[in-house]
Amino acid sequence: MKNGMKSFIVLGTIVLSAVSSLAFAAGKGERGGPLGKVYYTAVNIWYEKPREIPTTNYHRGTIIPVNTKATITEYNTKEVTFKTENNVEYTLVYVARHSIKPMSDLFNQYFSEKEIALDRFTEEEQKYIKKGDVTSGMSKEAVLAAFGYPPAHATASIDANQWKYWENRFTNFLVTFNNNTVTDIGDEML
């Protein structure tokens, strides 16, 4: 009887996991699923090809500004496609080796149900956020709005005092903090 119960529990867990994966793939994951809903970009998003924006978060090309209205048109474990008010469609493509976190977590880093209150930042921070740039003296929250989240494979936590970003596949740089304030932006120290 015990073996039969264990088998039933294992089978039930496998089925539940499969159903959860299918629900996410169908856009019916957490919060009822974002498919068809309007969100706002929570950070600046860089891209060179609108339909191939890697979640590695390279800082190259054109910027989709923070607080851009975005309607989610596709949502699954490998990509999120969204359309902006100017009718341009963009696709975030999941890069597992750099992102580590599942797409559902990344979605919550890139999108917000409400506009980000930029007035909570200083005028100087707002200026740099709009340019997609970072300068000494900015808070961690302002850096997140301006640069987005650093790839998790190189920056395990945003509580760390150094965040590693990539300009492209071959060039990276560090943003260093002291007391949650930027003190240095420069090349990676070996």
Secondary structure, DSSP 8 states (H G I E B T S, - for coil): -HHHHHHHHHHHHHHHHHHHHHHHHTT-SGGG--TT-EEEESS-EEESSTT-EETT----SEEE-TT-EEEEEEESSSEEEEEETTS-EEEEE--HHHH-S-HHHHHHHHEESS---GGGS-HHHHHHHHHT---TT-BHHHHHHHH----TTT-S-TTSSEEEEESSSS-EEEEEEETTEEEEEEE---
